[in-house]
Amino acid sequence: MRTTFKTFILIFLVFNSIAFSQGKDAIIQNIMDETYNNSQLEQLAFELMDEIGPRLVGSPQMKQAHDWAVAKFNSWDIKAENEQYGEWHAWERGITHIDMVSPRVKSIEGMQLAWSAATPKKGITVEAITLPENITDSLSFVRWLPNVKGKLVLTSMPQPTGRPDYNWEEFATPESFEKMKKDREEQTATWNDNINNTGYSSRTLDVALEEAGAAGIVQSYWSRAFGANKIFSSRTKNIPTVDISLEDYGSIYRLAQKGKKPMLRIYTESKDLGTAPTFNTIARIEGTEKSEEYIILSAHFDSWDGGTGATDNGTGSITMMEIARILKKYYPNPKRTIIVGLWGSEEQGLNGSRSFVHDHPEIVDNVQAVFNQDNGTGRVVSLSGQGFLHSYDYLNRWMQPVPEDIKKHVETNFPGSPAGGGSDYASFLAAGAPAFSMSSLSWSYWNYTWHTNLDTYDKIVFDDLKNNVALIAIMTYMASEDEERTSRERAVLPINRRTNEQMEWPKPRDGNRKGGLD
């Protein structure tokens, strides 16, 4: 009788194991089929980037995007809500039109910076002037300052070349390339010394010019790529600040420098809307067996608004949304609860995710894993253990069933070191939760699309996004099914080569909940 019972138990365990393996294989196959044969990524990208557009924190478009995401999750039978965590300076971008009207007529490529003041209704037509070239000290600059009254001030260094370095490297002689770089370094050092001699920094100079009566600020923050400028926020309160292309800026600067008194007509519309609530969009697929343990699919939803925030971070956001859609369809009853966090105000300091971590310790303390995707449109190629001693065991276990043609591209680093910032995974990491950056190929991200006017739909590489959907969806499924809870034991951190001191784990910080309201 005992032998028969043991045999029965053995047979039961074998069949149970086979059934689980078959079930796992079926779910993974369904994930792969849905990812590559019924992808919704292009439609999601169209609706988010082309229809809604950029998602500057505090703008009406940001709220529109949050509402769109909730509706989209609900259409997939996934519960979602917008969770308010703070307030922000509310502002809406309008039309920017810039023309040079003298000494010749040309329409200028440019736009106002975020939170810039609008011009009067008829615009302004004003001479553009440069900063003095040989400022000896702050007193000499104070004596010069009255010259800016009623003028547009050109505050960026004119670039010596509008060709990216890779273009020089391909076509120039080595000697010419090296000479260009040396000349540029010397010009940059001279420019920076000149700015320092004013007694102001590049961050405070615009305010001093505004207080001295300048009619507006004209800058050009070139991103070292053809046609790409970085678009951030204005530092002036009552006068417009515009960024214009390297090509147009250089021409206007040379005209002003040589006494030709270029005249610009600037017309900008924008609306200061006071204060707006800020949100995170939180979606949940409830767990069954271990519902109070969590896997978080993390991406920041906000963007700068020079382009439409396509690769920073529309791609990460639609990737996590698509993963949730597929899992809900083929894995509707996960063991652990799966949360999608689309965070607000990452660009101003991880504010949405830091606030969520601060407000929800009951979730953070029970996180199985956070998978974060941020830096661009490329396929995931790097995964660090972020300083967790046993991350090698569980991350490799979760990656095991991922098809070889996907995981062969991913380099791993165990146990790695914890990152103090960079993207929203760091908010969870600082609180001790196992959070991982799904780091991707560059696709010239840093020069061409990171915070630039070129960060638009056409830069998305959908084949790479599908790769990431499949990878993260399978790892999420495996993390949910894992019988073991992830270890939070930390590795002993190495010595920092710069300071010769032992590295420390980053400290948790709350998010800024009242941005731009002072």
N, C-alpha and C positions, 0 to 999 in steps of 0.2 A: 504493500500500500504506500509506504513512504517513498519507494523508488518511483512509483507511478506518479505520485504528487510532485516529486522533484522534476520528473520528465515533463509533466504538464507545465510547471512553472518555467522551465527552460524553453519549451516550445512557445509559451505565451510571450516571453521576453524577446525571443528571436523574431516572432511575427510582429510584435509591437515595434521592434527596431526597424524591421523592413518597411512596415506601414509608415513610420515616421520619415524614413529616408525617401520613400516614394512620394509622400506628401510634400516634403521639402523640395524635392526635385521638381515637382509639378508647380509649386509656387514660384520657384526661381525661373522656370521656363516661361510661366505666365508673365512674370515681371519683364523678362527679356523680350517676349513677343509684343507686349503692350508698348514697351519703350521704343522699339524700332519700327513697329508696324501700325501703331495707332497714336503716335505722339501728338500731344496738344501744345507742344512748346512754341511753335511758330504762331499759333493763334493767341496764346497767352502773351507772347512778346509783342505782337501787333497791338493788342488791346492796351497793354501797360505802357509801352514806349511811344507808339504812334498816336493812339487815341487820347490817353491821359497825359503822357509826356513826363517831363522832369518832376521830381518829388522833393522840392526844397522844404525842409521842416518848417511848419507853421503856415505853409501856403495852402490855398484852397485845393490845389492839385494833389497835395499830400493826403488830405482828408478824402478826396475823391478816390485815390488809390486804395486807401484802407477800406473804404466802403465796397469798392469793387472786389477786393480780395475776400471779404466776408461773404459777399453774394456768390462768388465763384466757389468757395468752399461749401457753402450751403447747397449749391446746385449739385455737388458731388456727395451730398448727404453726410458732410463733415461739419460738426458743430464749430462755430467760430464767432469771435467777438472782437471789438476794438476796446482795448483796455487802456484807459487814460492813466498817464503817469506824471503829467506836468503841463506846463504852458510854454509858449514861445512867442517871440515877436512875429506877428502875422504880416505877411507882405505878398503881393501878387505882381509878377512881372508883366509888363506890357510891351508896347512897340519901342524899339530903338532904331533911330535913323540918324546916320552921321554922314555929312558931306563936307568935302573941302570946296570952298567957293572962291578962294584966291590963294596963290597967284594963278591957279587953273581950277577947273571944275572936275571933281571926281567923287563918286559915291564910295564911302569908306566901309570896309568890312569890320564890324565890331558890335559890341553889346554892352549894356549897363551891367554892373556887378550886382550880385544879390543884395537886397536891402538898400539899394541906392535910392536917393531922393530923385523924384521926377524933375524935369525942367518945367519952366512956365509953359502954359498951353501953346504958345506960339514958338516954343523952343528958344535957343540962344544962338547968336552968331558972334563969335568971339575969336580974338587972336590967340594962337597957341605959342607959348614961350617955353624955353628950356630952363633948367636950373643953372646957376652959374657954375662954370667948370673948375674954378680954382678957389674954393672956399677955404680960407685959412683957419677960421675958428668960428665959434657960435656967435660972437659979437658981429663979425663981418656978415654973417648970414642974417642976423636980425636987422642990420642996416639995409640989406638987399630986399627983405621981405615985402615992403610996400609996393614993389614992382609987380606983385602978383594980383593986385586988386583989379577985379574985372577981367582977368585973363584965365585962359585954360593953361594948366601947368603940366608939362610932359615929365613924368616922374620915373620912367624906366630907362635903363641903359639901352641905347640903340645897339642892336646886335651887329657884329661885324660880318656875319654871314647868315643867310636864311637856309642854308643847306645843312641837314643833319650830319653828324660826324661820319656815319656809315657811307654817306654819299661821297664825302671827301676821301674816305679810305679807299673806296672803289675806283675813283677816277683821278685823284690828284697824285702827284709824285710824293713819295715819302717825305721829302724835304719840305715841300709846300704844305703838306698836312701838318707836320710838326711846327712849322713857322706859324700857321694859322692858330693852332692851339696855344702856342706861346704868346702870340700877340693878344689873343682873347683873354688869357689869364691875366696879363698885365693890365689890359683895359678894365677888366672886372675889378682887380685890386685897386686901381686908381679911382674908379667910380665909387666903390665901397668906402674908401678912405674919405672921399669928398662928402659923401652922405654923413659919415660919422662926424666930420668936422662941423656939420650944422648944429650938433648938439641933439639931434633927433635920430631915431632909427627908421628903417623902412616902414615899420609898423606905426610910428607916431608922426611921421612927416606930413601925411595927408591932413591930419587934424590941424597942424600948425598952419598949413597953407589955407585951409578953410577959414580959420580964425583971422587970417590976415586979409581975407576978402577975395580969395580966388573964386572965379565963376564956375570952375569944375576941375576935375582931375582926369587926365588921360594917361593910361598905362598900356603896356603890352607885356604880358607874362607868357613869353614863348615857351613851349614845351619841348623844344629841340626836335621837332618833327614837322614835316611839311604840312602847313595849314593848321597846326594845332596850337591853341593857347589855353592855358588853365584859367578857369573862371571861378573865382571865390567871392568873397563878400566885401562890400564897400566899408571903408573906415570913416567916411564923412557922414554927417547927419542931414544937412540941409542943401548941399550942392551935389550934382550928379558926378558919379565916377564911372567912366567907361573904359573898357579894354578893347583895343583894336589890333588887327593883325600885324605881325612883324613887318610885312611888306609895306603896308600903309604907314605904320608908325615910323619906320626908318625914313621914308620919303618926307613926311611932315617934320621929323626932327632935323633932317639935313636942311630943309628950307628955313626953319626957325634959326638954326645954328648959323646960317650964312646971311641972316638979316632980311630974308624975303617976306617975313611977317605973314605966315599962312593963317588964313581965316577958316574956322570950322563952324558949320551949322550943326548943332546937336539938338535932337528932339527925342525925349524919352518919356514914356508913360509908365507909371507904376503906382501901386496903391498900398499905402500903409494902412493895414487893417486892424491895428491895435494888438490885441492878444488872441491867440488861438490855443485850444487844447492840443496836447501832443499824445500820440497813441502808439501802442504796439498792437499788431493784429495777432491774436492767439487762436490757433485751431487745434482741436483735439480728436484723436481716435482713441476711445476709451479701451483700456486693457481689461482683460478678463480674469486671469489667475493672479496677476501681480499689478493690479491697477494703480497702486500707489508708488510704483517705480516708473521711471520716465526715460524715454529717448527723445531728445529734442533736435529737430531739424531747423537749423539756425541760418538766417540771412538778414542783412539789413535792407530795409525797404526804401529808405530815403536816398536822395542823391543831391549833388550839386546840379545846377540847372543851366550850364553852358550848352550841353547836349540834352539827351533824354535819359541819361543814367542807364544806358543799356548794359555795359559791362561792369558798372559800379553803381548799384549792384542788382540791376534788373535780372541779369542772368542767374545769379545766386537765388534770387527770390522765386523766379519761375521754375527753377530746378527743384526747389523744396516743395513748391506747390504741386508740381507734376508727380513727384515721388509720393506725396500724400494721396493724390488722386488714384495712382496705380495701386498703392497698398490698400486703400479703402475698397477697391474693386476686387482684389484677389487675396487680400489678407485682412478681412474686415473685423476680425476678432483677435487682435494681437494679445499676447500674454501680458505685456507691459503697455502702459499708455504712451502713445506717440503724440508729441506736441510739435506743431510748427510755430516757430516764433519769427515773425517778420517785424524787425525792430525799427523804431523811429530814431532819428537824430544820431545815428552812428557817426556821421561825418563831423559832428561837433564834439565828439568825445565819448562814444559808446553809450550815450545817455539812455536810450531805450532799454538795452540789455542790462546795463548796470542797475537801472531802476527795477527791472523785473527780478533780478537776482536779490536785490535788497528787500523787495516786497514779498517774495515767495520762497522763504527758506525751506518750507515744507516740500517744495518741489526740488530745489537745488540739493538738499540733503539726500534725496533719493534718486538722483540722476544715475542711470545706467551708462549713458553716453550722450554727448552733444556733438553733432556733426555740423560744422560751419563751412559755408562756401561763400567766398567774397571776390577774390582778386582776378576778375576777368572771365573771358569766355572759353579759355582753354580747358583741355581734359586734365583731370587730376593726375599729378605726377609725383607728389610728395606727401608723406604722412609721417608726422613726428609723434612720439609717445608723450611729449610735453612734460617730461619729468616724472611720469608715473612708472614706478619700478616694474610693475607686472603688465604694463600695456602691451608688451610683446606677445604675451599669451593670448589675451582676448582679442586684440585687433587682428592678429594673424588667424585666429580661429574664425572670426567673422568674415575675413577675406577669402578663406579657403574655397568656398563654392563659387566665387566670382570667376567668370570665364577668363581663361588665360590671356586672350587678346585684349582684355581690359586691364587686368591687374599687372601684366608684364611691364606696363608703363610706370607703375607706382614704385618709387623708391621710399623705403622706410628707414626711420632713424629712431632706435630705441636705446635707452628710455627717453633720450632727448632732454631738452630744458624748457621750463615754462616760459611762455612769452608774456610780457607785461602789457602789451597793447597790440594795435594793428587791426584787429577786427573783434567781433562780438564774442568769439570763443574765449577771449581773454577775461571777459567779465565773469564767466562761469569758472574758469581756471583759477582765478584769484580766490574764489570761495571754496576751492578744493574739489570741485566737480570735474570728472574726467571729460574734458572738452577738447576737440581736435579740429584743426584747420585742414580742410581738404584743398591743399594748395595746388594751383593749376599752372599750366604753361602760360608764358607771358603774352604771346601774340602782340608784342610791342606795346603792352598795356601801359607801362609807366610813361612813355612819351606820347603815344597816340590817343589813348582813351581815358586814362586816369584823371578825372576832374577836368576834362577838356570839352571844348565845343564840338569835338568829333565823336563823342561817346554816344553813338546812335545805332539803331536797329541793324544797319548794314554791316556793322562790325561783329555781329554775333555769328559764331561758328556752331551751327546746330548739331553737326555730327559729334563734336566734342561735348556739347551739353547732354546729348543722349548717353554718351559714355558715362558721364557723371551721374545721371539719373539711375542708370543700371547699377553702377558701383555702390552708390549710397543707399539705394533701395534695398539691395541684397544685404548690405552690412546692417541696415536698420532691422530687417527681418531676422537676421541671425542674432543680433543683440537682444531683440525682444524674446526670442525663443531660448536663449542661453539659460541653462539651469543655474549658472553661477552669477552672483552679483559681482560687478567689477570692483577690483581692489583699488583703494585710493592711497595705498602706501607710496610714499614719495622717495625718489632716489636722492642720494647725497649729491648736491649740486657742485659743479666744478668751480675752480678759481677763475674769476674774471681776469682775463689777460691785461685788460686796460688798467684796472684798479689794484690788481694783485690781492683782492679780497674775495672771500667765498660768495657766490651768487646767492640771493635770497628769493624766496617765493614771493610773487607779487601780492600786494595787499588789496583786499576788497575796497571798492569805492562806490558811493552812491552816484547816480546820474545827476546831471544838471537839470533841474526841473523848472527853471524859470529863465530860459535863455534869451538874451537880447532885450530884456525888459527893464534894465536899469536906465 
